[in-house]
Amino acid sequence: MGQDCKRMDQICQAIKKQTDFRPELGLILGSGLGDFAEQIQAETVLPYSTLEGFPQSTAPGHKGRFIFAHISGVPCVLMQGRVHYYEGYPMSDVVLPVRVMAELGVGHLLLTNAAGGVNPAYKVGDFMLITDQIASLVPSPLIGPNDEQLGPRFPDMTEAYDFDMRQCVLKAAARCGLSLQNGIYLQTTGPQFETPAEIRLYRCMGADAVGMSTACEVIAARHRGVKVAGISCITNMAAGLSDQPLSSDDVNETARLVGGDFSRLLRAIVAELSELIKGRNI
């Protein structure tokens, strides 16, 4: 067993000592989007700081804790804040939370993030259903010796974002009366925002939105066989598409303003996903 698996197992054992909750759906709440976790009835709350060896969130808007709760009858674990490669963590640490959730029983994962709009047809405040991703600009979390406990040496990424889960997201959005963009997400390392020239390049590559997370987590999830869906909140237009200078304060403020719609959408998505998850357990 590799060091990453040993640490994952130790963290899972520490969690199991504090709760017997067994989650089936995982949700990762991105920058400024963590308020959803405040609106649910938590059964157990575990700050990352209580788990030895677990990476700590340092980015603004990331509280850094696991929340275990039933939502629409589905046993869920929410990450109220993630860790990023730009915080100085090795990529194996960045994806460790995803691996821990999978080890705890999560078979479906919904990731959210705050992103910059690369597609000029988008506007600030839009929600984008991620249909595919570009992760070539960040190190793969699978580099190094492969541990078969985590997954195969060469995982297939043809359908990184599960079709059935995406259909559930679309149904949920329609039920909430919310329109969704559909697009491709590109991850950079950060922490600096992109230059206009870089944004023009990313658009040529096919990206519709850009951010500093998510794609690496999806790779780790798919490596483990976890099914994935993802939603970006377009909190700003990328460099060169707006006259406004880019600021993390503006990112968090936009996320706050759309928080009500975002929370409604997440609740509706979990309700739609409940049938898929029940099917997995039959």
For each residue, the residues with C-beta under 8 A, 3 or more apart:
1: 5 6 9 147 149
2: 5 6 145 147
3: 6 7
4: 7 8 92 96 99 147 150
5: 1 2 8 9 147 149 150
6: 1 2 3 9 10
7: 3 4 10 11 53 96
8: 4 5 11 12 96 99 100 103
9: 1 5 6 12 13 103
10: 6 7 13 14 52 53
11: 7 8 14 15 51 52 53 54 96 100
12: 8 9 15 16 100 103 104
13: 9 10 16 17
14: 10 11 17 18 50 51 52
15: 11 12 18 19 46 51 66 100 104
16: 12 13 19 20 104
17: 13 14
18: 14 15 44 46 50
19: 15 16 43 44 46 68
20: 16
21: 43 44 68 75 77
22: 75 104 105
23: 26 68 75 76 77 101 104 105 106
24: 74 75 76 105 106 107 108 277 280 281
25: 71 74 75 76 77 106 107 108 109 110 270 273 277
26: 23 76 77 78 79 98 101 102 106 108 109 110 226
27: 36 76 77 78 79 109 110 111 112 266 270
28: 78 79 82 97 98 109 110 111 112 214 217
29: 33 34 36 37 78 79 80 81 82 112
30: 33 82 111 112 113 114 211 213 214 233 255
31: 59 60 61 62 113 114 235 248 251 252 255
32: 61 114 233 235 251 252 253 254 255 256 259
33: 29 30 36 61 112 113 114 233 255 259 262
34: 29 37 38 61 62 63 80 81
35: 38 39 256 259 263
36: 27 29 33 39 40 78 259 262 263 266
37: 29 34 40 42 63 67 78 80
38: 34 35
39: 35 36 263
40: 36 37 67 69 71 78
41: 69 70
42: 37 45 67 68 69
43: 19 21 68 69 70
44: 18 19 21 66 67 68
45: 42 65 66 67 68
46: 15 18 19 50 51 65 66 67 68
47: 50 64 65 66
48: 51 54 55 56 57 64 65 66 81
49: 54 56 64
50: 14 18 46 47
51: 11 14 15 46 48 54
52: 10 11 14
53: 7 10 11
54: 11 48 49 51 96 97 100
55: 48 83 89 93 94 96 97
56: 48 49 64 83
57: 48 62 63 64 81 82 83 87
58: 62 83 87
59: 31 62 81 83 84 87
60: 31 248 252
61: 31 32 33 34 81 252 255
62: 31 34 57 58 59 80 81 82 83
63: 34 37 57 80 81
64: 47 48 49 56 57 80 81
65: 45 46 47 48 80 81
66: 15 44 45 46 47 48 77 78 79 80
67: 37 40 42 44 45 46 77 78 80
68: 19 21 23 42 43 44 45 46 75 76 77 78
69: 40 41 42 43 76 78
70: 41 43 73 74 75 76
71: 25 40 74 76 267 270
72: 267 270 271 274
73: 70 274
74: 24 25 70 71 270 273 274 277
75: 21 22 23 24 25 68 70
76: 23 24 25 26 27 68 69 70 71 270
77: 21 23 25 26 27 66 67 68 101 104 106
78: 26 27 28 29 36 37 40 66 67 68 69
79: 26 27 28 29 66 82 97 101
80: 29 34 37 62 63 64 65 66 67
81: 29 34 48 57 59 61 62 63 64 65
82: 28 29 30 57 62 79 94 97 213 217
83: 55 56 57 58 59 62 87 89 93 94 97
84: 59 87 89 94 190 191 212 213
85: 89 91 94 138 139 189 190 212 216
86: 189 190 191 212
87: 57 58 59 83 84
88:
89: 55 83 84 85 93 94
90: 93 94
91: 85 94 95 138 139 140 141 143 216
92: 4 95 96 141 144
93: 55 83 89 90 96
94: 55 82 83 84 85 89 90 91 141 216 217
95: 91 92 98 99 141 216 217 219 220
96: 4 7 8 11 54 55 92 93 99 100
97: 28 54 55 79 82 83 100 101 217
98: 26 28 95 101 102 109 217 220 221 224 226
99: 4 8 95 96 102 103 150 220 224
100: 8 11 12 15 54 96 97 103 104
101: 23 26 77 79 97 98 104 106 109 226
102: 26 98 99 105 106 107 221 224 225 226
103: 8 9 12 99 100
104: 12 15 16 22 23 77 100 101
105: 22 23 24 102
106: 23 24 25 26 77 101 102 109 226
107: 24 25 102 225 226 227 277 280
108: 24 25 26 162 165 226 227 228 229 273 276 277 280
109: 25 26 27 28 98 101 106 221 226 227 228 229
110: 25 26 27 28 165 228 229 230 231 266 269 270 273
111: 27 28 30 130 214 217 218 228 229 230 231
112: 27 28 29 30 33 230 231 232 233 262 266
113: 30 31 33 185 211 213 214 230 231 232 233
114: 30 31 32 33 211 232 233 235 251 252 254 255
115: 128 185 209 210 211 232 233 234 235
116: 193 194 199 209 210 211 234 235 236 237 238 239 246
117: 120 122 123 124 126 208 209 234 236 237 238 241
118: 122 186 199 202 203 207 208 209 210 238 241
119: 122 181 183 203 208 209
120: 117 241
121: 181
122: 117 118 119 126 128 181 183 208 209 234 237
123: 117 126 234 237
124: 117 234 235 236 237 254
125: 233 234 254 257 258
126: 117 122 123 181 233 234
127: 173 178 180 181 231 232 233 234 258 261 262 265
128: 115 122 180 181 182 183 185 208 209 231 232 233 234
129: 166 169 170 173 180 181 182 183 229 230 231
130: 111 133 161 183 184 185 209 214 229 230 231 232
131: 161 166 182 183 184
132: 160 161 184 185
133: 130 160 161 184 185 186 187 214 215 218 230
134: 137 184 185 186 187 202 205 206 207 215
135: 138 140 187 215 216 218 219
136:
137: 134 186 187 188 189
138: 85 91 135 187 188 189 215 216
139: 85 91 143 216
140: 91 135 143 216 219
141: 91 92 94 95 216 219 220 223
142: 146 155 219 220 223
143: 91 139 140
144: 92
145: 2
146: 142 150 151 152 153
147: 1 2 4 5 150
148: 151 152
149: 1 5
150: 4 5 99 146 147 220 223 224
151: 146 148 155 222 223 224 225
152: 146 148 155 223
153: 146
154:
155: 142 151 152 219 222 223
156: 159 222
157: 160 219 222
158:
159: 156 162 163
160: 132 133 157 218 219 222 228
161: 130 131 132 133 165 166 218 228 229 230
162: 108 159 165 166 227 228 229
163: 159 166 167
164: 167 168 227 276
165: 108 110 161 162 168 169 227 228 229 273 276
166: 129 131 161 162 163 169 170 229
167: 163 164 170 171
168: 164 165 171 172 229 269 272 273 276
169: 129 165 166 172 173 180 229 231 269 272
170: 129 166 167 173 174 180
171: 167 168 174 175 272
172: 168 169 175 176 265 268 269 271 272
173: 127 129 169 170 176 178 179 180 265 268
174: 170 171 177 178
175: 171 172 268 272
176: 172 173 261 264 265 268
177: 174
178: 127 173 174 261 264 265
179: 173
180: 127 128 129 169 170 173 231
181: 119 121 122 126 127 128 129 208 234
182: 128 129 131
183: 119 122 128 129 130 131 207 208 209 232
184: 130 131 132 133 134 206 207 208 209
185: 113 115 128 130 132 133 134 207 208 209 210 211 214 215 230 232
186: 118 133 134 137 202 205 207 209 210 211 215
187: 133 134 135 137 138 210 211 212 213 214 215 216
188: 137 138 194 198 210 211 212
189: 85 86 137 138 212
190: 84 85 86 193 212
191: 84 86 212
192:
193: 116 190 238 239 246
194: 116 188 198 199 202 210 238 239
195: 198 199 239 240
196: 199 200 239 240
197: 200 201 240
198: 188 194 195 201 202 239
199: 116 118 194 195 196 202 203 210 238 239 240 241
200: 196 197 203 204 240
201: 197 198 204 205
202: 118 134 186 194 198 199 205 207 210 238
203: 118 119 199 200 206 207
204: 200 201
205: 134 186 201 202
206: 134 184 203
207: 118 134 183 184 185 186 202 203 210
208: 117 118 119 122 128 181 183 184 185
209: 115 116 117 118 119 122 128 130 183 184 185 186 232 234
210: 115 116 118 185 186 187 188 194 199 202 207 238
211: 30 113 114 115 116 185 186 187 188 214 232
212: 84 85 86 187 188 189 190 191
213: 30 82 84 113 187 216 217
214: 28 30 111 113 130 133 185 187 211 217 218 230 232
215: 133 134 135 138 185 186 187 218 219
216: 85 91 94 95 135 138 139 140 141 187 213 219 220
217: 28 82 94 95 97 98 111 213 214 220 221
218: 111 133 135 160 161 214 215 221 222 228 230
219: 95 135 140 141 142 155 157 160 215 216 222 223
220: 95 98 99 141 142 150 216 217 223 224
221: 98 102 109 217 218 224 226 228
222: 151 155 156 157 160 218 219 225 226 228
223: 141 142 150 151 152 155 219 220
224: 98 99 102 150 151 220 221
225: 102 107 151 222
226: 26 98 101 102 106 107 108 109 221 222
227: 107 108 109 162 164 165
228: 108 109 110 111 160 161 162 165 218 221 222
229: 108 109 110 111 129 130 161 162 165 166 168 169 269
230: 110 111 112 113 129 130 133 161 185 214 218
231: 110 111 112 113 127 128 129 130 169 180 265
232: 112 113 114 115 127 128 130 183 185 209 211 214
233: 30 32 33 112 113 114 115 125 126 127 128 254 255 258 262
234: 115 116 117 122 123 124 125 126 127 128 181 209 237
235: 31 32 114 115 116 124 250 251 252 254 255
236: 116 117 124 242 244 246 250 251 254
237: 116 117 122 123 124 234 241 242 244
238: 116 117 118 193 194 199 202 210 241 242
239: 116 193 194 195 196 198 199 242 246
240: 195 196 197 199 200
241: 117 118 120 199 237 238
242: 236 237 238 239
243:
244: 236 237 250
245:
246: 116 193 236 239 250
247: 250 251
248: 31 60 251 252
249: 252 253
250: 235 236 244 246 247 253 254
251: 31 32 114 235 236 247 248 254 255
252: 31 32 60 61 114 235 248 249 255 256
253: 32 249 250 256 257
254: 32 114 124 125 233 235 236 250 251 257 258
255: 30 31 32 33 61 114 233 235 251 252 258 259 262
256: 32 35 252 253 259
257: 125 253 254
258: 125 127 233 254 255 261 262
259: 32 33 35 36 255 256 262 263
260: 263 264
261: 127 176 178 258 264 265
262: 33 36 112 127 233 255 258 259 265 266
263: 35 36 39 259 260 266 267
264: 176 178 260 261 267 268
265: 127 172 173 176 178 231 261 262 268 269
266: 27 36 110 112 262 263 269 270
267: 71 72 263 264 270 271
268: 172 173 175 176 264 265 271 272
269: 110 168 169 172 229 265 266 272 273
270: 25 27 71 72 74 76 110 266 267 273 274
271: 72 172 267 268 274
272: 168 169 171 172 175 268 269 275 276
273: 25 74 108 110 165 168 269 270 276 277
274: 72 73 74 270 271 277 278
275: 272 278 279
276: 108 164 165 168 272 273 279 280
277: 24 25 74 107 108 273 274 280 281
278: 274 275 281 282
279: 275 276 282
280: 24 107 108 276 277
281: 24 277 278
282: 278 279
